[in-house]
Each structure stands twice: as C-alpha cells, then as structure tokens.
Amino acid sequence: NPIKVEEIRIQDSIQLIAEMDSVLVQKKNDMFSEEDSIQVKRVFKSEYGIAIWNKGSTDRENLYAMHRTAKINSLIEIYNPLLKRTAFAKVVSGITDGLYPDDVELIITPRVAQSLGMSDKRFRVLMKFYE
C-alpha cells in the first residue's frame, strides 16, 4: 500500500533526525566556521530560550526554523528538556523585531514541534547553533 510506505518514510526520517548528535551538527556546519574572504569566523552557541510554533500551519513536511541570531542556511539543534528529545532544523530566516514577543528566540514548523513531542504552542528549549 503506497500510503503506508510514505508514512514509514516520514517516521524513518523523524527517527534519523532524532538520532543525529551535536558532533554531526558541528561537522555539517563546518562551512560556517571556516574563515574566508566572504565572511568572518562564526561562533558556536548553546543557550536556552522560548520556542513557538503555529498549530494551524499547513506546512507539515519541512524541518525549518527562524532564529534571532543564528546563521541563515545553517542547522540548529533543538533539545526539549522535558521529554529529552532532540530535533534539527534548517534556519531559513531571522525573526523580525516587533512581529513576535521579545522573549521568543525560535519559531519552528509543526514537523519540528512534532519530533520534539510538543503539544503546547510555546515552550522552553536548549538551542545549539552557529551565529
């Protein structure tokens, strides 16, 4: 049945993402720490902050995030300390000042929230990223 195969693929990809670790994130993001003529050296940060997601969003596939200071097109590691679950997302944009509450550091797609096991719209997470 094609529908079941697709469901399995989605589950597998969530599981694969959950099994990745910080070392892999740093390796994948090495391009952002290499100093070259285009950019200055990037800084790897680890910090707690408030994440939000839109339960009404129609985007149920993409693993995307918006962050105030993370390097666009890099990966961000997001850890849910309550359920001890980790997810990774691609940073696609910054967060425009004034558009969201000042304490919000991260906005994620429903797929990322699902892989973190989040049902609340707003929650505290540990983020690791390049700036």
Sequence and secondary structure as in RCSB ss.txt:
>XXXX:A:sequence
NPIKVEEIRIQDSIQLIAEMDSVLVQKKNDMFSEEDSIQVKRVFKSEYGIAIWNKGSTDRENLYAMHRTAKINSL
IEIYNPLLKRTAFAKVVSGITDGLYPDDVELIITPRVAQSLGMSDKRFRVLMKFYE
>XXXX:A:secstr
 HHHHHHHHHHHHHHHHHH  HHHHHHHTHHHHS  SSS    EEEEEEEEEE TT S  S  EEEESSS TTSE
EEEEETTTTEEEEEEEEE   TTTS TTEEEEE HHHHHHTT  SSEEEEEEEEE 
